[in-house]
């Protein structure tokens, strides 16, 4: 059974940093594209960043230069380092896994990130 478990969310002041982590189980991590999505209240879920099996990364424009996605294949973990956080980054952040060649994404339960003074 595939399971993605996020951690690391919380309350942070504007300009601060948070590091989110996602532990994956039940998958062959090396053949999955991993990523992070987020959903703010009243808005659709949107892409934050992805990292391919080869380690190539992709970011939404508003996150470039502030967020960094990384993964540890041995530990089956993917992380999202978020710096220079803004109030508009407030959202539930979801870990995502998609097997190469598949269109079916898998999401974790999400972790809340709140950026507020």
C-alpha positions as a printed Julia matrix, in Angstrom:
117×3 Matrix{Float64}:
   0.0    0.0     0.0
   1.39   3.34   -1.07
   1.66   5.88    1.71
   3.02   9.43    1.77
   3.37  11.12    5.15
   4.21  14.81    5.36
   5.71  16.63    8.32
   7.28  19.96    9.17
   4.42  22.39    8.71
   3.57  25.08   11.21
   3.31  28.78   11.88
   6.11  31.06   10.72
   6.54  34.81   10.43
   6.89  36.49    7.05
  10.46  36.19    5.83
  11.0   33.02    7.81
  11.81  29.5     6.72
  10.32  26.04    7.05
  11.41  22.62    5.87
   8.78  20.1     4.9
   9.51  16.41    4.67
   7.65  13.52    3.09
   8.28   9.88    3.89
   7.19   7.44    1.2
   6.45   3.78    1.67
   5.03   1.03   -0.47
   6.58   2.31   -3.7
   9.71   1.78   -5.73
  10.92   5.28   -5.03
  13.4    5.27   -7.9
  10.7    5.13  -10.58
   8.45   7.85   -9.18
   8.45  11.54   -9.92
   8.04  13.25   -6.57
   6.65  16.66   -5.89
   4.85  19.12   -3.7
   1.52  20.79   -4.3
  -0.37  23.26   -2.17
  -3.93  24.41   -1.71
  -4.89  27.69   -0.13
  -8.39  28.32    1.23
 -10.84  28.9    -1.59
  -8.27  28.12   -4.26
  -7.41  25.16   -6.44
  -4.52  22.88   -5.66
  -1.41  24.1    -7.45
   2.01  22.77   -8.27
   4.88  23.9    -6.07
   7.81  21.83   -7.29
   8.73  18.45   -8.73
  11.86  16.33   -8.85
  12.37  13.59  -11.41
  13.93  10.19  -11.0
  17.16  11.67  -12.3
  17.06  14.6    -9.91
  15.93  17.32  -12.3
  13.78  19.92  -10.6
  10.94  22.15  -11.69
   9.31  25.0    -9.79
   6.27  27.17  -10.11
   7.33  30.68  -11.02
   6.34  32.21   -7.69
   8.53  29.7    -5.8
  11.68  29.96   -7.9
  14.61  31.19   -5.88
  12.8   30.73   -2.58
  11.94  27.02   -2.45
  14.22  24.04   -2.98
  13.06  20.47   -3.5
  15.36  17.56   -2.81
  15.13  13.84   -2.25
  16.96  10.98   -0.6
  16.4    7.79   -2.56
  17.88   5.58    0.12
  15.54   6.95    2.77
  12.61   7.33    0.38
  12.15  10.9     1.46
  11.51  14.14   -0.38
  11.93  17.54    1.22
  10.93  21.1     0.48
  13.04  23.89    1.92
  11.02  27.09    1.95
  12.75  30.42    2.52
  11.58  34.02    2.45
   8.06  32.91    3.17
   5.18  35.25    2.43
   1.62  35.35    3.77
   0.42  34.19    0.36
   2.38  30.96    0.86
  -0.15  30.0     3.52
  -1.73  26.73    2.41
  -1.95  23.03    3.01
   1.08  21.45    1.38
   0.75  17.99   -0.12
   3.44  15.52   -1.03
   2.87  13.95   -4.43
   4.15  10.83   -6.17
   3.57   9.8    -9.75
   4.99   6.67  -11.3
   6.89   7.34  -14.51
   4.52   6.7   -17.41
   1.42   6.99  -15.26
  -1.08   9.85  -15.17
  -2.39   8.86  -11.75
  -0.97  10.96   -8.91
  -0.8    9.92   -5.28
  -1.12  12.52   -2.54
  -0.38  12.52    1.15
  -2.72  13.88    3.77
  -1.14  17.32    3.74
   0.55  19.58    6.27
  -0.56  23.1     7.13
   1.81  26.01    6.59
   0.72  29.37    7.95
   2.76  32.5     7.33
   1.62  35.3     9.59
   2.95  37.89   11.99
